[in-house]
Each structure stands twice: as structure tokens, then as C-alpha cells.
Amino acid sequence: MPPANFLGTVGRRPGPVRGALATGVLAAAMLAGPSPALAQKVRITNLSDVDFGTIANLQADSRRSQSICLYSNGTAGGYSVLASGSGSGSAFSLANGPNQLAYDVEWSGQSGQSSGTALSPNVALTGQTSSATHQFCNSGPPASASLIVVLRGSQLAQARQGSYSGTLTLLIAAE
């Protein structure tokens, strides 16, 4: 699965800094049932780059959301989400050399959302239910979940100028 890029710029007065970048890599888990014919499967599609553009107001949160197709053939479409970042201890953090810029990740089991349940690194959010009826969302709803990435104003205000990068990994498991 190709990585999704979270793009943006962090600015300090008098001018913006170009090129804050976080790369998100998603992994989908497939858990075997009692036999291979009964394997539980998940699939995530429609993940795309998230462009923050130039962030001029460093006091306000900068929030980007994308609607994705998350399919699970688990019981009643059930799944869990586990996220990890590339910061120390799997923290959600972007790096520019020794400089760090923390970010938050939120998840919603509904598409079109701009906020959701906050995810903690390496802690599974369980009990989610997908409305997707097809693994590529070709029939039924075109998207079934929202991934939200938030750069907090409190972090942006302290960020040093430069280009930041990092990795976000999501592990999706059927329940």
C-alpha cells in the first residue's frame, strides 16, 4: 500500500517556513479464523495525502481530515485501530533534526468527520464498526471512516522553522 503524506508548512513571523512533512504508512491486519476459509479480513482504501498548506496562525490548531474506506468482514463489520508514530516510544511526532513537533491523531467510525476519538500511540481503539459493504466501497457508502490529523497551536507556537517529517502507522484488525 503506498504511503500517505501529511504535508504542511510551519511559519514564524516574519515569514512562513516551507515544507513540514509527515509520512503516514498504513498496515492492514488479517487475522485467521478457525480455518483459512473463515479468515477475517480488513482493507483500507482511499487514503490520500493531507496537505496543511502554509500555516500562518501559529496560535490555532490546524486540523485536516480525510474520509477513507475501511472494510471489515469481522462480526458485524467490527474492527480495531492501533496507531504508532515515528517519535520516541512510537509517539506522534515530526522531526527536523533534533527539533520535534508533536501532532495528534483522531479516528471516527463515520466518514466526513472533522473530529473523532483521540488515539494514543500503541493503544488499540476497539469496538469500531464499519458501514462498508464492499472491500473497495464500490457499492454502499463511498467511505466509512475518518482519519484526522491535528497540529496543535500550542505545539506550532513553539516549533522551530524547518522541514519536519515522520511516519504514522495504522494497524487495523478485524474483531
C-alpha positions in Angstrom: 0.0 0.0 0.0 1.5 3.4 -0.9 2.3 5.8 1.9 0.1 8.8 2.6 1.8 12.1 3.1 0.8 14.7 5.6 2.0 17.9 4.1 2.2 21.4 5.5 4.3 24.3 6.4 5.1 25.8 9.8 5.7 29.5 9.9 7.2 32.0 12.3 6.8 35.7 11.8 8.0 37.4 9.7 7.6 34.6 7.2 6.4 31.0 6.8 8.7 28.0 6.9 8.4 25.7 3.9 7.9 22.0 4.0 6.7 20.4 7.2 6.1 16.8 6.2 4.8 13.7 7.9 4.5 10.4 6.0 1.8 8.0 7.0 2.1 4.3 6.4 -0.8 2.1 6.9 -0.8 -1.6 7.6 -3.9 -3.7 7.5 -4.0 -6.9 9.6 -5.6 -10.1 8.5 -6.5 -12.4 11.4 -7.1 -16.1 10.6 -10.3 -17.7 11.9 -10.7 -21.4 12.7 -9.8 -22.2 9.1 -8.4 -20.2 6.1 -11.8 -20.2 4.5 -13.1 -18.3 7.5 -10.3 -15.8 7.7 -11.3 -12.3 8.9 -10.1 -9.6 6.6 -9.8 -5.8 6.7 -9.0 -3.4 3.9 -8.3 0.3 3.9 -8.5 2.3 0.7 -8.9 5.9 -0.5 -6.1 7.1 1.8 -4.6 10.2 0.3 -2.1 12.9 1.0 -3.2 15.5 3.5 -1.9 19.0 2.7 -1.9 21.5 5.5 -0.7 24.3 3.2 1.0 27.3 4.8 0.2 27.6 8.4 0.1 31.3 9.2 -1.8 31.3 12.5 0.6 29.5 14.9 -1.8 30.0 17.9 -4.7 28.0 16.4 -4.9 24.3 15.8 -4.5 23.1 12.3 -6.8 20.2 11.6 -7.1 18.0 8.4 -9.4 15.2 7.9 -9.9 12.6 5.2 -12.7 10.1 4.6 -11.5 6.6 3.8 -13.0 3.3 3.0 -12.4 0.8 5.8 -13.9 -2.6 5.2 -14.0 -5.4 7.8 -15.7 -8.8 7.5 -15.4 -9.2 11.2 -18.5 -9.8 13.3 -21.0 -7.0 12.3 -18.1 -5.2 10.5 -16.2 -4.9 13.7 -12.6 -3.7 13.8 -9.9 -2.0 16.0 -7.4 0.7 15.2 -3.9 0.8 16.6 -1.7 3.8 15.7 2.0 4.4 16.2 4.3 7.3 15.2 7.9 7.6 14.4 8.7 9.6 17.6 10.4 8.2 20.7 8.3 5.4 22.1 6.1 5.4 19.0 5.0 9.0 19.8 3.1 11.0 17.2 5.9 13.4 16.4 7.5 15.0 13.4 11.3 15.6 13.4 13.5 18.2 11.9 17.0 17.1 13.1 16.8 17.4 16.9 13.6 19.5 16.7 10.3 17.8 17.4 6.7 18.8 16.5 4.1 16.7 18.2 0.7 16.1 16.5 -2.5 14.3 17.5 -4.4 11.6 15.6 -8.1 11.1 15.9 -10.4 8.5 14.4 -14.1 8.4 13.6 -16.0 5.4 12.5 -18.1 7.7 10.3 -16.9 9.4 7.1 -17.0 13.2 6.7 -15.9 14.0 10.3 -13.5 16.7 11.3 -13.1 15.4 14.9 -13.1 12.0 16.4 -11.8 9.8 19.2 -8.2 10.7 20.2 -5.8 7.8 19.5 -2.8 7.1 21.8 0.4 5.5 20.5 0.2 1.7 20.6 -3.2 1.6 22.3 -5.9 -0.1 20.3 -9.2 1.7 19.8 -11.6 -1.3 19.9 -15.3 -1.7 19.3 -15.4 0.2 15.9 -17.9 -0.8 13.3 -17.6 -0.3 9.6 -20.6 0.6 7.4 -18.7 -0.5 4.3 -20.5 -3.3 2.4 -17.7 -3.9 -0.2 -13.9 -4.0 0.4 -13.3 -1.1 -2.0 -16.5 0.8 -1.2 -17.7 0.1 -4.8 -21.2 -0.4 -3.5 -22.9 1.0 -0.4 -21.3 4.1 1.2 -18.2 5.5 -0.7 -16.3 5.9 2.6 -16.8 4.5 6.1 -14.3 6.3 8.4 -12.4 9.5 9.0 -8.7 9.9 9.8 -8.0 13.2 11.4 -4.5 14.7 12.0 -4.2 17.8 14.2 -1.2 20.1 14.7 -2.0 21.9 17.9 -1.4 25.6 18.2 0.5 25.1 21.4 3.0 23.0 19.5 3.1 25.2 16.4 3.8 28.3 18.5 6.9 26.6 19.9 8.1 24.9 16.7 11.4 26.0 15.2 11.5 26.8 11.5 12.4 24.0 9.2 11.1 20.9 7.3 9.7 18.2 9.5 9.0 14.6 8.7 7.7 11.4 10.4 5.7 8.3 9.9 2.3 7.3 11.1 1.4 3.6 11.0 -2.2 2.4 11.5 -2.8 -1.3 12.2 -6.4 -2.3 11.5 -7.6 -5.6 12.9 -11.0 -7.4 12.4 -12.9 -8.0 15.6 
